[in-house]
Amino acid sequence: MQTELTTSRATVVKRPPPTRLAWLACLVLLALPSLTQAQTTVVPDPPDPCTFGTRGADYGTIPSCHRIDDTRHLGGWQTLGWAYYCPDNVPFLANWRHTGDGVSVTYDPISSHPGSKGEGAKVDLTFTNWDPFASLPEKVAIACSPMPTNTTYDVGNPVPAPLIDSITPLPGGYEKLCSHDRDISACTYAEAFYAREGGNYELYYRVTVEGPAVPRVTWYHIGTYPVP
């Protein structure tokens, strides 16, 4: 009878000291949230900046609106400044929206400018990721318009009222200001309207003052702007 002898050899595993092992475990735990979030973070598109809403209802879409979409990716605790420019044929900043989680976006009114004829609007935004462990995306949508859409117009002399059937309210061009003095109150409604005539937009401004007397309505012609 033949007997087989089996020799087993022990495998020697070099293990790091306990202190080093603890540090490695901590690093892995710290990196896991970042790796997981980088793979699972899905940011929806921002609301359409070309569409305005007021008092809970849709107010309309900016005519000939040009939309600029962008996505910025920020590392942990990173702050990033970014400038956006409206094209020359739609030089006015109309609106902007953003979406993301954990990133704040601020508008810099000092270095930004709303745009004018011959000069496209510049929008300076600052992005800050407040999560020290995650790389996060942020989506931005900018709306540019061929004519100004705010209510801070330089008005000249009043003009006759245009035919109301030929004009359309300009989205974003609405403002209400009220003042109260004892039992007397007065409100001023400022509204922008536009009409397309040939290859141009004609921009009008209606100011309505309501108080104890009969409402007073004044119309202004702001300017003529080419259709892009």
Beta strands, then each sheet from edge to edge (+ up, - down):
strand 1: 51-54
strand 2: 57-61
strand 3: 66-74
strand 4: 79-85
strand 5: 92-99
strand 6: 103-107
strand 7: 122-129
strand 8: 136-145
strand 9: 158-159
strand 10: 168-181
strand 11: 184-197
strand 12: 200-210
strand 13: 216-226
sheet 1: 1+ 2-
sheet 2: 3+ 8- 5+
sheet 3: 4+ 7- 6+
sheet 4: 9+ 13- 12+ 11- 10+
end
